Amino acid sequence: VSAVATVGVDLNACSLEILEKIPGLAKLGPKLIKARPWKQRADLLKIPGLGPDTFQNCAAFCRIHEGMEPLDATIVH
């Protein structure tokens, strides 16, 4: 859990077990994996059950490398 909080998680590469460690995403992991590949962090808001509050809680831990938005590979959201 502390490693997830420190370095974040690549949404396109991580396992379900790692996704479940991200705050707010414990029960949404299977939906996130099914929606791969991710192009930008803002697409998380399209997942049923993931609203704006959850997005704010989890976005800093989620990384999307080589996506449409370069800042999506950082903690900036």
N, CA, C and O atoms as a Tinker XYZ file with bonds, in Angstrom:
   308  protein
     1  N      0.834000   -1.190000    0.000000    73     2
     2  CA     0.000000    0.000000    0.000000    64     1     3
     3  C      0.875000    1.248000    0.000000    63     2     4     5
     4  O      0.580000    2.205000   -0.717000    81     3
     5  N      1.936000    1.256000    0.785000    73     3     6
     6  CA     2.788000    2.441000    0.836000    64     5     7
     7  C      3.503000    2.674000   -0.494000    63     6     8     9
     8  O      3.727000    3.821000   -0.879000    81     7
     9  N      3.864000    1.601000   -1.200000    73     7    10
    10  CA     4.502000    1.763000   -2.506000    64     9    11
    11  C      3.531000    2.359000   -3.515000    63    10    12    13
    12  O      3.921000    3.197000   -4.328000    81    11
    13  N      2.278000    1.940000   -3.473000    73    11    14
    14  CA     1.260000    2.496000   -4.366000    64    13    15
    15  C      1.117000    3.986000   -4.086000    63    14    16    17
    16  O      1.023000    4.784000   -5.018000    81    15
    17  N      1.100000    4.362000   -2.834000    73    15    18
    18  CA     0.951000    5.766000   -2.466000    64    17    19
    19  C      2.177000    6.586000   -2.864000    63    18    20    21
    20  O      2.055000    7.776000   -3.157000    81    19
    21  N      3.333000    5.973000   -2.876000    73    19    22
    22  CA     4.565000    6.696000   -3.183000    64    21    23
    23  C      4.803000    6.847000   -4.677000    63    22    24    25
    24  O      5.101000    7.947000   -5.143000    81    23
    25  N      4.680000    5.774000   -5.430000    73    23    26
    26  CA     5.039000    5.817000   -6.853000    64    25    27
    27  C      3.846000    5.786000   -7.799000    63    26    28    29
    28  O      3.992000    6.112000   -8.977000    81    27
    29  N      2.691000    5.408000   -7.322000    73    27    30
    30  CA     1.519000    5.322000   -8.184000    64    29    31
    31  C      1.458000    4.010000   -8.933000    63    30    32    33
    32  O      2.298000    3.130000   -8.743000    81    31
    33  N      0.444000    3.884000   -9.797000    73    31    34
    34  CA     0.166000    2.636000  -10.490000    64    33    35
    35  C     -0.110000    2.916000  -11.968000    63    34    36    37
    36  O     -0.884000    3.815000  -12.297000    81    35
    37  N      0.511000    2.160000  -12.840000    73    35    38
    38  CA     0.234000    2.266000  -14.266000    64    37    39
    39  C     -1.077000    1.533000  -14.547000    63    38    40    41
    40  O     -1.134000    0.306000  -14.466000    81    39
    41  N     -2.120000    2.276000  -14.873000    73    39    42
    42  CA    -3.445000    1.676000  -15.080000    64    41    43
    43  C     -3.479000    0.666000  -16.213000    63    42    44    45
    44  O     -4.331000   -0.223000  -16.213000    81    43
    45  N     -2.580000    0.779000  -17.175000    73    43    46
    46  CA    -2.582000   -0.138000  -18.313000    64    45    47
    47  C     -1.744000   -1.388000  -18.096000    63    46    48    49
    48  O     -1.755000   -2.290000  -18.934000    81    47
    49  N     -1.023000   -1.456000  -16.993000    73    47    50
    50  CA    -0.123000   -2.588000  -16.802000    64    49    51
    51  C     -0.276000   -3.320000  -15.470000    63    50    52    53
    52  O      0.146000   -4.471000  -15.356000    81    51
    53  N     -0.860000   -2.691000  -14.475000    73    51    54
    54  CA    -0.875000   -3.297000  -13.145000    64    53    55
    55  C     -1.920000   -4.410000  -13.021000    63    54    56    57
    56  O     -2.855000   -4.512000  -13.815000    81    55
    57  N     -1.725000   -5.220000  -12.013000    73    55    58
    58  CA    -2.628000   -6.339000  -11.748000    64    57    59
    59  C     -3.854000   -5.875000  -10.960000    63    58    60    61
    60  O     -3.874000   -4.774000  -10.410000    81    59
    61  N     -4.851000   -6.717000  -10.917000    73    59    62
    62  CA    -6.062000   -6.438000  -10.139000    64    61    63
    63  C     -5.710000   -6.229000   -8.674000    63    62    64    65
    64  O     -6.259000   -5.335000   -8.029000    81    63
    65  N     -4.817000   -7.027000   -8.147000    73    63    66
    66  CA    -4.433000   -6.922000   -6.738000    64    65    67
    67  C     -3.823000   -5.553000   -6.417000    63    66    68    69
    68  O     -4.050000   -5.005000   -5.339000    81    67
    69  N     -3.063000   -5.018000   -7.341000    73    67    70
    70  CA    -2.467000   -3.687000   -7.135000    64    69    71
    71  C     -3.544000   -2.610000   -7.265000    63    70    72    73
    72  O     -3.577000   -1.673000   -6.467000    81    71
    73  N     -4.421000   -2.734000   -8.255000    73    71    74
    74  CA    -5.502000   -1.754000   -8.416000    64    73    75
    75  C     -6.352000   -1.644000   -7.159000    63    74    76    77
    76  O     -6.809000   -0.558000   -6.802000    81    75
    77  N     -6.558000   -2.755000   -6.500000    73    75    78
    78  CA    -7.391000   -2.769000   -5.298000    64    77    79
    79  C     -6.750000   -2.024000   -4.129000    63    78    80    81
    80  O     -7.415000   -1.780000   -3.122000    81    79
    81  N     -5.483000   -1.660000   -4.240000    73    79    82
    82  CA    -4.792000   -0.912000   -3.188000    64    81    83
    83  C     -4.966000    0.595000   -3.348000    63    82    84    85
    84  O     -4.619000    1.347000   -2.436000    81    83
    85  N     -5.488000    1.054000   -4.472000    73    83    86
    86  CA    -5.675000    2.476000   -4.714000    64    85    87
    87  C     -6.931000    2.943000   -3.982000    63    86    88    89
    88  O     -7.985000    2.320000   -4.104000    81    87
    89  N     -6.826000    4.033000   -3.225000    73    87    90
    90  CA    -7.997000    4.529000   -2.495000    64    89    91
    91  C     -9.195000    4.767000   -3.420000    63    90    92    93
    92  O     -9.086000    5.454000   -4.436000    81    91
    93  N    -10.322000    4.193000   -3.053000    73    91    94
    94  CA   -11.557000    4.363000   -3.809000    64    93    95
    95  C    -11.779000    3.359000   -4.922000    63    94    96    97
    96  O    -12.870000    3.305000   -5.488000    81    95
    97  N    -10.772000    2.560000   -5.251000    73    95    98
    98  CA   -10.894000    1.648000   -6.389000    64    97    99
    99  C    -10.970000    0.180000   -6.002000    63    98   100   101
   100  O    -10.946000   -0.686000   -6.876000    81    99
   101  N    -11.060000   -0.117000   -4.725000    73    99   102
   102  CA   -11.028000   -1.504000   -4.261000    64   101   103
   103  C    -12.049000   -2.394000   -4.965000    63   102   104   105
   104  O    -11.749000   -3.543000   -5.287000    81   103
   105  N    -13.246000   -1.878000   -5.205000    73   103   106
   106  CA   -14.293000   -2.701000   -5.815000    64   105   107
   107  C    -14.429000   -2.461000   -7.311000    63   106   108   109
   108  O    -15.209000   -3.143000   -7.977000    81   107
   109  N    -13.688000   -1.509000   -7.845000    73   107   110
   110  CA   -13.812000   -1.163000   -9.261000    64   109   111
   111  C    -12.715000   -1.765000  -10.130000    63   110   112   113
   112  O    -12.721000   -1.584000  -11.347000    81   111
   113  N    -11.780000   -2.473000   -9.523000    73   111   114
   114  CA   -10.646000   -3.046000  -10.252000    64   113   115
   115  C    -11.024000   -3.814000  -11.503000    63   114   116   117
   116  O    -10.449000   -3.559000  -12.561000    81   115
   117  N    -11.974000   -4.754000  -11.429000    73   115   118
   118  CA   -12.333000   -5.508000  -12.643000    64   117   119
   119  C    -12.857000   -4.616000  -13.773000    63   118   120   121
   120  O    -12.572000   -4.869000  -14.944000    81   119
   121  N    -13.612000   -3.587000  -13.433000    73   119   122
   122  CA   -14.119000   -2.663000  -14.455000    64   121   123
   123  C    -12.970000   -1.879000  -15.094000    63   122   124   125
   124  O    -12.983000   -1.615000  -16.297000    81   123
   125  N    -11.988000   -1.514000  -14.288000    73   123   126
   126  CA   -10.852000   -0.758000  -14.805000    64   125   127
   127  C    -10.000000   -1.601000  -15.741000    63   126   128   129
   128  O     -9.521000   -1.108000  -16.762000    81   127
   129  N     -9.813000   -2.852000  -15.403000    73   127   130
   130  CA    -9.037000   -3.744000  -16.259000    64   129   131
   131  C     -9.772000   -4.000000  -17.571000    63   130   132   133
   132  O     -9.154000   -4.047000  -18.635000    81   131
   133  N    -11.076000   -4.165000  -17.494000    73   131   134
   134  CA   -11.878000   -4.419000  -18.696000    64   133   135
   135  C    -11.866000   -3.219000  -19.644000    63   134   136   137
   136  O    -12.004000   -3.390000  -20.855000    81   135
   137  N    -11.702000   -2.009000  -19.107000    73   135   138
   138  CA   -11.724000   -0.790000  -19.913000    64   137   139
   139  C    -10.369000   -0.453000  -20.547000    63   138   140   141
   140  O    -10.251000    0.567000  -21.226000    81   139
   141  N     -9.358000   -1.280000  -20.340000    73   139   142
   142  CA    -8.040000   -1.020000  -20.925000    64   141   143
   143  C     -8.094000   -1.098000  -22.435000    63   142   144   145
   144  O     -8.916000   -1.841000  -22.972000    81   143
   145  N     -7.259000   -0.366000  -23.136000    73   143   146
   146  CA    -6.195000    0.528000  -22.689000    64   145   147
   147  C     -6.742000    1.911000  -22.361000    63   146   148   149
   148  O     -7.678000    2.398000  -22.996000    81   147
   149  N     -6.145000    2.518000  -21.374000    73   147   150
   150  CA    -6.508000    3.861000  -20.947000    64   149   151
   151  C     -5.707000    4.862000  -21.754000    63   150   152   153
   152  O     -4.506000    4.681000  -21.957000    81   151
   153  N     -6.363000    5.917000  -22.216000    73   151   154
   154  CA    -5.707000    6.972000  -22.991000    64   153   155
   155  C     -5.441000    8.214000  -22.148000    63   154   156   157
   156  O     -4.457000    8.923000  -22.361000    81   155
   157  N     -6.345000    8.473000  -21.173000    73   155   158
   158  CA    -6.163000    9.615000  -20.286000    64   157   159
   159  C     -6.886000    9.373000  -18.970000    63   158   160   161
   160  O     -7.872000    8.638000  -18.911000    81   159
   161  N     -6.387000    9.992000  -17.933000    73   159   162
   162  CA    -6.915000    9.807000  -16.589000    64   161   163
   163  C     -8.376000   10.235000  -16.472000    63   162   164   165
   164  O     -9.144000    9.631000  -15.724000    81   163
   165  N     -8.757000   11.270000  -17.209000    73   163   166
   166  CA   -10.131000   11.773000  -17.150000    64   165   167
   167  C    -11.146000   10.716000  -17.576000    63   166   168   169
   168  O    -12.318000   10.809000  -17.211000    81   167
   169  N    -10.717000    9.715000  -18.340000    73   167   170
   170  CA   -11.624000    8.642000  -18.769000    64   169   171
   171  C    -12.112000    7.792000  -17.604000    63   170   172   173
   172  O    -13.086000    7.052000  -17.745000    81   171
   173  N    -11.454000    7.886000  -16.465000    73   171   174
   174  CA   -11.915000    7.151000  -15.284000    64   173   175
   175  C    -13.338000    7.544000  -14.915000    63   174   176   177
   176  O    -14.092000    6.733000  -14.376000    81   175
   177  N    -13.704000    8.785000  -15.205000    73   175   178
   178  CA   -15.040000    9.269000  -14.863000    64   177   179
   179  C    -16.137000    8.577000  -15.667000    63   178   180   181
   180  O    -17.315000    8.710000  -15.336000    81   179
   181  N    -15.772000    7.843000  -16.714000    73   179   182
   182  CA   -16.751000    7.107000  -17.522000    64   181   183
   183  C    -17.105000    5.754000  -16.913000    63   182   184   185
   184  O    -18.032000    5.093000  -17.380000    81   183
   185  N    -16.385000    5.335000  -15.886000    73   183   186
   186  CA   -16.622000    4.048000  -15.240000    64   185   187
   187  C    -17.817000    4.177000  -14.295000    63   186   188   189
   188  O    -17.802000    5.018000  -13.395000    81   187
   189  N    -18.853000    3.354000  -14.488000    73   187   190
   190  CA   -19.990000    3.396000  -13.562000    64   189   191
   191  C    -19.533000    3.128000  -12.123000    63   190   192   193
   192  O    -18.803000    2.172000  -11.859000    81   191
   193  N    -19.969000    3.975000  -11.216000    73   191   194
   194  CA   -19.592000    3.818000   -9.817000    64   193   195
   195  C    -18.402000    4.661000   -9.407000    63   194   196   197
   196  O    -18.057000    4.710000   -8.227000    81   195
   197  N    -17.766000    5.329000  -10.368000    73   195   198
   198  CA   -16.623000    6.175000  -10.068000    64   197   199
   199  C    -17.014000    7.626000  -10.373000    63   198   200   201
   200  O    -17.006000    8.053000  -11.528000    81   199
   201  N    -17.351000    8.364000   -9.332000    73   199   202
   202  CA   -17.782000    9.741000   -9.492000    64   201   203
   203  C    -16.662000   10.728000   -9.249000    63   202   204   205
   204  O    -15.511000   10.335000   -9.062000    81   203
   205  N    -16.993000   12.011000   -9.251000    73   203   206
   206  CA   -15.985000   13.054000   -9.081000    64   205   207
   207  C    -15.214000   12.978000   -7.757000    63   206   208   209
   208  O    -14.011000   13.240000   -7.730000    81   207
   209  N    -15.885000   12.626000   -6.673000    73   207   210
   210  CA   -15.186000   12.530000   -5.388000    64   209   211
   211  C    -14.175000   11.391000   -5.382000    63   210   212   213
   212  O    -13.044000   11.559000   -4.926000    81   211
   213  N    -14.580000   10.246000   -5.886000    73   211   214
   214  CA   -13.661000    9.110000   -5.968000    64   213   215
   215  C    -12.507000    9.438000   -6.899000    63   214   216   217
   216  O    -11.360000    9.087000   -6.619000    81   215
   217  N    -12.805000   10.108000   -8.002000    73   215   218
   218  CA   -11.753000   10.500000   -8.943000    64   217   219
   219  C    -10.708000   11.369000   -8.246000    63   218   220   221
   220  O     -9.508000   11.161000   -8.426000    81   219
   221  N    -11.153000   12.332000   -7.459000    73   219   222
   222  CA   -10.214000   13.191000   -6.747000    64   221   223
   223  C     -9.358000   12.400000   -5.767000    63   222   224   225
   224  O     -8.186000   12.721000   -5.568000    81   223
   225  N     -9.931000   11.373000   -5.157000    73   223   226
   226  CA    -9.183000   10.556000   -4.195000    64   225   227
   227  C     -8.170000    9.640000   -4.863000    63   226   228   229
   228  O     -7.116000    9.367000   -4.289000    81   227
   229  N     -8.469000    9.161000   -6.065000    73   227   230
   230  CA    -7.607000    8.149000   -6.678000    64   229   231
   231  C     -6.695000    8.676000   -7.778000    63   230   232   233
   232  O     -5.702000    8.025000   -8.101000    81   231
   233  N     -6.995000    9.824000   -8.361000    73   231   234
   234  CA    -6.276000   10.293000   -9.548000    64   233   235
   235  C     -4.771000   10.433000   -9.341000    63   234   236   237
   236  O     -3.998000   10.107000  -10.241000    81   235
   237  N     -4.350000   10.903000   -8.198000    73   235   238
   238  CA    -2.919000   11.097000   -7.964000    64   237   239
   239  C     -2.150000    9.781000   -7.923000    63   238   240   241
   240  O     -0.935000    9.773000   -8.121000    81   239
   241  N     -2.825000    8.689000   -7.672000    73   239   242
   242  CA    -2.168000    7.376000   -7.610000    64   241   243
   243  C     -2.160000    6.671000   -8.959000    63   242   244   245
   244  O     -1.433000    5.695000   -9.143000    81   243
   245  N     -2.965000    7.156000   -9.905000    73   243   246
   246  CA    -3.118000    6.506000  -11.202000    64   245   247
   247  C     -2.194000    7.149000  -12.229000    63   246   248   249
   248  O     -2.153000    8.373000  -12.353000    81   247
   249  N     -1.467000    6.340000  -12.951000    73   247   250
   250  CA    -0.566000    6.817000  -13.994000    64   249   251
   251  C     -0.980000    6.210000  -15.333000    63   250   252   253
   252  O     -1.397000    5.054000  -15.409000    81   251
   253  N     -0.856000    7.008000  -16.371000    73   251   254
   254  CA    -1.058000    6.520000  -17.731000    64   253   255
   255  C      0.137000    7.003000  -18.532000    63   254   256   257
   256  O      0.237000    8.183000  -18.869000    81   255
   257  N      1.030000    6.096000  -18.830000    73   255   258
   258  CA     2.239000    6.418000  -19.571000    64   257   259
   259  C      1.943000    6.397000  -21.063000    63   258   260   261
   260  O      1.195000    5.550000  -21.553000    81   259
   261  N      2.544000    7.347000  -21.777000    73   259   262
   262  CA     2.378000    7.462000  -23.229000    64   261   263
   263  C      0.922000    7.672000  -23.632000    63   262   264   265
   264  O      0.489000    7.214000  -24.690000    81   263
   265  N      0.172000    8.368000  -22.781000    73   263   266
   266  CA    -1.220000    8.679000  -23.083000    64   265   267
   267  C     -1.348000   10.012000  -23.797000    63   266   268   269
   268  O     -0.356000   10.596000  -24.233000    81   267
   269  N     -2.566000   10.482000  -23.910000    73   267   270
   270  CA    -2.853000   11.731000  -24.605000    64   269   271
   271  C     -2.383000   12.951000  -23.808000    63   270   272   273
   272  O     -2.015000   13.968000  -24.396000    81   271
   273  N     -2.394000   12.860000  -22.499000    73   271   274
   274  CA    -2.023000   13.968000  -21.616000    64   273   275
   275  C     -0.737000   13.615000  -20.877000    63   274   276   277
   276  O     -0.747000   12.711000  -20.041000    81   275
   277  N      0.373000   14.303000  -21.162000    73   275   278
   278  CA     1.653000   13.971000  -20.513000    64   277   279
   279  C      1.604000   14.018000  -18.981000    63   278   280   281
   280  O      2.308000   13.252000  -18.323000    81   279
   281  N      0.786000   14.901000  -18.407000    73   279   282
   282  CA     0.712000   14.991000  -16.952000    64   281   283
   283  C      0.041000   13.762000  -16.317000    63   282   284   285
   284  O      0.133000   13.575000  -15.103000    81   283
   285  N     -0.620000   12.941000  -17.102000    73   283   286
   286  CA    -1.241000   11.732000  -16.574000    64   285   287
   287  C     -0.214000   10.692000  -16.125000    63   286   288   289
   288  O     -0.568000    9.709000  -15.473000    81   287
   289  N      1.032000   10.904000  -16.466000    73   287   290
   290  CA     2.095000    9.999000  -16.013000    64   289   291
   291  C      2.738000   10.516000  -14.727000    63   290   292   293
   292  O      3.742000    9.973000  -14.266000    81   291
   293  N      2.154000   11.569000  -14.150000    73   291   294
   294  CA     2.702000   12.185000  -12.942000    64   293   295
   295  C      1.642000   12.213000  -11.836000    63   294   296   297
   296  O      0.528000   11.725000  -12.023000    81   295
   297  N      1.998000   12.789000  -10.684000    73   295   298
   298  CA     1.029000   12.930000   -9.593000    64   297   299
   299  C      0.098000   14.112000   -9.798000    63   298   300   301
   300  O     -0.871000   14.264000   -9.054000    81   299
   301  N      0.368000   14.948000  -10.783000    73   299   302
   302  CA    -0.452000   16.126000  -11.042000    64   301   303
   303  C     -1.791000   15.682000  -11.621000    63   302   304   305
   304  O     -1.834000   14.864000  -12.539000    81   303
   305  N     -2.886000   16.225000  -11.081000    73   303   306
   306  CA    -4.223000   15.925000  -11.627000    64   305   307
   307  C     -5.150000   17.103000  -11.453000    63   306   308
   308  O     -6.313000   17.037000  -11.850000    81   307
